[in-house]
Amino acid sequence: MDKTLHILNGDSTAAIFANSGLSGEILVWREMLCEGPLHKNVGSDAFWIKRYGFFEDSLKVDRLSYFDSSIKEILKIEDNDLYNEVVLWFEYDLFCQVNLLAACSFLLKNYRKDIRYYLVCTGKEKGKEELQSLSDYPAENYKDLYKNRIKLTRNDLLFAQQCWELYVENDQKTLKEFDFNQNKKFRYLQAAIDQHLMRFPDKDGLDEIDRKIIELTKEGIDEEILVKELLIWQKRESVYGFGDLQYVHKIKKLKEKGIL
């Protein structure tokens, strides 16, 4: 009998998944690895120390809360003797794609030949103009998403690990030159990296998001609805996939620099 571990990209997906009728254990990946300092060795002490520090210092999330919500969940992957199938559920945007690469890298560390690895990654759908997130699907559609899951081989996980390490190195020239499209199973990765490249600052020290925040502020957008406007903008014109927390952090940094 199959024992499946479903690695879900967030709590909103988990809430829908709970009503899908799909069996298996659930792991919720509660991280935002597109922000803050990183270490190539996912799950190592050095990795967690960097993440602890970022969440505590920059986001005011205490260590115990971070451990309970994030580390305890992710470490379930190490108990892979309990499962013979692992399914990754992620989305097309930068936020999800970076987390997906890290998850694949961590799975590779604990790789076993007798486990089958799969990916469900939402985005383009026939008849839909906008890219689709997992939260756009009702629970009854999750069985169809699962049926159409993509098998990941060890070579696929190795490719994801290579991409993860390039992302962690964060060299602008290398990221521009590397072909992230060479593995078709990660069909949204190139667009996500292209979006990440828009976060490299220009000569004036500002990136695309900084400029949008400044633009909206100059238009008289009140700070109370500024984050809402940024979320609308990103949905329409980008594949950042960021949440409130990240934009609040961005606004705070611009204030600290005296730009806002």
PyMOL commands that set and color helices and strands:
alter all, ss='L'
color gray80, all
select helices_A, chain A and resi 11-17+45-57+63-78+80-82+94-109+134-136+139-147+154-169+172-177+189-197+208-218+223-237+244-256
alter helices_A, ss='H'
color red, helices_A
select strands_A, chain A and resi 4-8+25-28+85-91+116-122+150-152
alter strands_A, ss='S'
color yellow, strands_A
deselect
rebuild
show_as cartoon
